[in-house]
């Protein structure tokens, strides 16, 4: 990544036209070929940008441009669309380059896979006497998040979502229809578990005999202290 802090103006020409008057800005030139122009405030979004594939041509200013204090002209051309981003630089304040290496990507906290892992470790969250049979129990149409047994040793299929909506209930309903055809498992009850369950989803689930459970993520991680609560 190359980071250039410069006093510059920016002109975009293509599907639309845009102009940024002369001011001090941050120019980011990323390894993937994208270029972003940022100001020191207003938003996390760039003021203007060019996506790859693109090329940069650096030219000297004309005599007239030199006389008014301009130092370099950067012309960024988009290979696919033909759009151009012209960065006119009057002064370069800082120019740094850094190698970032391969980014491992964003690891989200609280995604469904993590909720599944936590709930399987604390299966008693669903009720006393519950036991885990296995995670990712495969059916003909895909894996059920958790297969468990309740206090009466009856099968329970658990579908886990971060935000429970109608689609999740329909998914669990299809699993239950298949699993209840298996004499080794039947009868199989359903549990729809999520950090948040939409009212329409709850109504549909309860109408189909599916139990809804709201998961407390902090409690599953052991970070919830009941003694510190006001209520």
PLY file of the C-alpha trace (Angstrom):
ply
format ascii 1.0
element vertex 231
property float x
property float y
property float z
element edge 230
property int vertex1
property int vertex2
end_header
0.00 0.00 0.00
1.22 3.48 -0.91
-0.05 6.40 1.16
0.41 9.87 -0.26
-0.61 13.00 1.60
-0.73 15.80 -0.91
-2.24 19.14 -1.70
-4.24 18.27 -4.78
-7.36 18.70 -6.86
-9.23 15.76 -8.37
-11.36 15.52 -11.50
-13.41 12.47 -12.48
-14.66 12.01 -16.02
-16.73 9.10 -17.31
-20.25 7.97 -16.49
-20.44 11.15 -14.44
-18.21 14.12 -13.79
-17.02 15.35 -10.40
-14.52 17.91 -9.16
-12.68 18.24 -5.87
-11.04 21.67 -5.45
-7.45 22.02 -4.30
-7.01 20.83 -0.70
-4.84 18.54 1.40
-5.97 14.94 1.05
-4.87 11.34 1.49
-4.35 9.31 -1.68
-4.37 5.52 -1.13
-2.90 3.31 -3.83
-3.66 -0.31 -2.93
-1.96 -3.46 -4.11
-5.12 -4.61 -5.88
-4.87 -1.58 -8.18
-7.60 0.53 -6.61
-7.08 4.20 -5.79
-9.02 6.10 -3.14
-9.06 9.79 -2.23
-9.85 10.61 1.41
-10.32 13.79 3.40
-9.70 14.13 7.13
-13.33 13.95 8.15
-16.90 13.69 6.99
-17.09 9.94 6.46
-15.18 6.70 6.28
-16.01 6.59 2.57
-13.56 8.02 0.03
-14.40 11.30 -1.69
-13.58 9.70 -5.00
-12.01 6.47 -6.19
-11.15 4.23 -9.10
-11.57 0.47 -9.05
-9.21 -1.98 -10.76
-8.14 -2.78 -13.39
-6.65 0.64 -13.93
-3.34 2.22 -14.84
-1.59 5.40 -13.68
0.35 7.78 -15.88
2.40 10.51 -14.18
3.22 13.56 -16.30
4.85 16.92 -15.72
2.59 19.96 -15.71
2.55 22.42 -18.57
4.48 25.67 -18.27
1.30 27.52 -17.35
0.48 24.92 -14.66
4.02 25.11 -13.29
3.75 28.86 -12.99
0.68 28.52 -10.76
2.45 26.01 -8.51
1.47 22.59 -9.82
4.02 19.77 -9.56
2.58 16.58 -11.10
-0.44 15.31 -12.98
-1.63 11.75 -12.25
-4.01 10.32 -14.82
-5.74 7.13 -13.67
-7.48 5.22 -16.47
-10.03 2.44 -15.93
-9.35 -0.34 -18.44
-12.92 -1.62 -18.75
-15.00 1.57 -18.72
-12.56 4.17 -20.01
-13.30 6.44 -17.05
-10.50 8.75 -15.95
-9.47 10.16 -12.61
-7.08 13.12 -12.91
-5.20 14.04 -9.73
-3.42 17.37 -10.00
-0.77 17.66 -7.29
0.60 20.94 -6.06
2.64 19.60 -3.13
3.51 16.17 -1.76
3.62 16.34 2.03
4.30 12.65 2.71
4.80 9.57 0.55
5.05 6.22 2.32
4.87 2.66 1.05
4.20 -0.45 3.14
3.93 -4.18 2.39
0.88 -5.65 4.13
1.21 -9.25 3.00
-1.77 -11.59 2.61
-4.79 -10.53 4.65
-6.54 -13.41 6.47
-9.92 -11.72 6.09
-12.52 -10.61 8.58
-13.40 -13.00 11.39
-16.82 -12.03 12.71
-17.67 -12.53 16.34
-20.96 -14.27 16.97
-21.52 -15.83 13.56
-23.79 -18.85 13.33
-20.91 -21.36 13.35
-19.65 -19.90 16.62
-23.13 -19.90 18.12
-23.48 -23.53 17.10
-20.19 -24.40 18.79
-21.12 -22.56 21.98
-24.61 -24.03 22.18
-23.31 -27.55 21.63
-20.88 -27.01 24.51
-23.71 -25.69 26.69
-26.59 -27.80 25.40
-28.24 -27.58 28.82
-29.19 -24.04 27.76
-32.14 -25.70 26.00
-33.28 -27.33 29.23
-32.33 -29.71 32.02
-31.49 -33.18 30.86
-30.61 -32.21 27.30
-27.64 -34.00 25.73
-25.75 -33.48 22.48
-25.89 -36.21 19.84
-23.85 -34.40 17.21
-23.32 -31.14 15.37
-24.05 -30.82 11.65
-26.32 -33.87 11.46
-26.63 -34.56 7.74
-29.99 -35.00 6.04
-30.79 -35.49 2.35
-31.25 -31.72 1.94
-28.42 -30.47 4.13
-27.09 -30.51 7.69
-29.13 -29.70 10.77
-27.06 -27.49 13.06
-27.49 -29.66 16.17
-29.13 -33.00 16.87
-29.82 -33.42 20.58
-31.93 -35.48 22.96
-34.18 -34.01 25.63
-34.69 -35.24 29.19
-36.97 -37.98 27.87
-34.32 -39.13 25.35
-36.42 -37.91 22.42
-34.73 -36.43 19.34
-34.53 -32.65 18.98
-33.37 -30.85 15.82
-31.95 -27.39 16.49
-31.58 -24.75 13.78
-29.40 -21.77 14.77
-29.46 -18.27 13.31
-28.10 -14.91 14.36
-31.39 -13.30 13.41
-34.30 -15.67 13.12
-36.74 -14.98 10.31
-39.39 -16.91 8.41
-36.85 -18.48 6.03
-35.10 -20.10 8.98
-38.36 -21.58 10.24
-39.14 -22.95 6.78
-35.67 -24.49 6.64
-36.12 -26.23 9.98
-39.61 -27.41 8.94
-38.13 -29.17 5.90
-35.50 -30.87 8.08
-38.15 -32.05 10.53
-40.31 -33.53 7.76
-37.39 -35.64 6.56
-36.09 -36.62 9.98
-39.50 -37.74 11.20
-39.56 -40.31 8.38
-36.55 -42.01 9.97
-37.79 -44.57 12.55
-34.44 -44.34 14.34
-35.06 -40.68 15.13
-38.83 -40.17 15.17
-40.49 -38.43 16.81
-38.26 -35.39 16.26
-39.16 -32.03 17.78
-37.74 -28.74 16.54
-36.03 -25.86 18.31
-35.44 -22.57 16.49
-32.61 -20.77 18.29
-31.34 -17.27 17.51
-29.99 -14.14 19.14
-33.07 -12.34 17.86
-36.29 -13.85 16.53
-38.68 -11.78 14.45
-42.32 -11.79 15.59
-43.57 -13.28 12.31
-41.01 -16.09 12.56
-41.99 -16.84 16.15
-45.67 -16.98 15.23
-45.01 -19.37 12.34
-42.70 -21.59 14.41
-45.11 -21.89 17.33
-47.98 -22.64 14.93
-45.92 -25.59 13.62
-45.04 -26.84 17.08
-41.47 -25.57 16.93
-40.07 -24.15 20.15
-38.27 -20.78 19.95
-35.21 -20.02 22.10
-33.45 -16.66 22.25
-29.72 -17.14 22.74
-27.71 -14.86 25.02
-24.31 -14.74 23.34
-22.46 -13.31 26.35
-23.99 -15.91 28.66
-22.91 -18.73 26.33
-19.38 -17.33 26.38
-19.45 -17.13 30.17
-19.23 -13.33 30.13
-22.62 -12.65 31.72
-22.56 -12.14 35.48
-26.12 -12.41 36.89
-24.96 -10.92 40.21
-24.06 -7.64 38.49
-27.50 -7.13 36.98
-29.92 -4.50 38.23
-32.88 -6.62 37.06
0 1
1 2
2 3
3 4
4 5
5 6
6 7
7 8
8 9
9 10
10 11
11 12
12 13
13 14
14 15
15 16
16 17
17 18
18 19
19 20
20 21
21 22
22 23
23 24
24 25
25 26
26 27
27 28
28 29
29 30
30 31
31 32
32 33
33 34
34 35
35 36
36 37
37 38
38 39
39 40
40 41
41 42
42 43
43 44
44 45
45 46
46 47
47 48
48 49
49 50
50 51
51 52
52 53
53 54
54 55
55 56
56 57
57 58
58 59
59 60
60 61
61 62
62 63
63 64
64 65
65 66
66 67
67 68
68 69
69 70
70 71
71 72
72 73
73 74
74 75
75 76
76 77
77 78
78 79
79 80
80 81
81 82
82 83
83 84
84 85
85 86
86 87
87 88
88 89
89 90
90 91
91 92
92 93
93 94
94 95
95 96
96 97
97 98
98 99
99 100
100 101
101 102
102 103
103 104
104 105
105 106
106 107
107 108
108 109
109 110
110 111
111 112
112 113
113 114
114 115
115 116
116 117
117 118
118 119
119 120
120 121
121 122
122 123
123 124
124 125
125 126
126 127
127 128
128 129
129 130
130 131
131 132
132 133
133 134
134 135
135 136
136 137
137 138
138 139
139 140
140 141
141 142
142 143
143 144
144 145
145 146
146 147
147 148
148 149
149 150
150 151
151 152
152 153
153 154
154 155
155 156
156 157
157 158
158 159
159 160
160 161
161 162
162 163
163 164
164 165
165 166
166 167
167 168
168 169
169 170
170 171
171 172
172 173
173 174
174 175
175 176
176 177
177 178
178 179
179 180
180 181
181 182
182 183
183 184
184 185
185 186
186 187
187 188
188 189
189 190
190 191
191 192
192 193
193 194
194 195
195 196
196 197
197 198
198 199
199 200
200 201
201 202
202 203
203 204
204 205
205 206
206 207
207 208
208 209
209 210
210 211
211 212
212 213
213 214
214 215
215 216
216 217
217 218
218 219
219 220
220 221
221 222
222 223
223 224
224 225
225 226
226 227
227 228
228 229
229 230
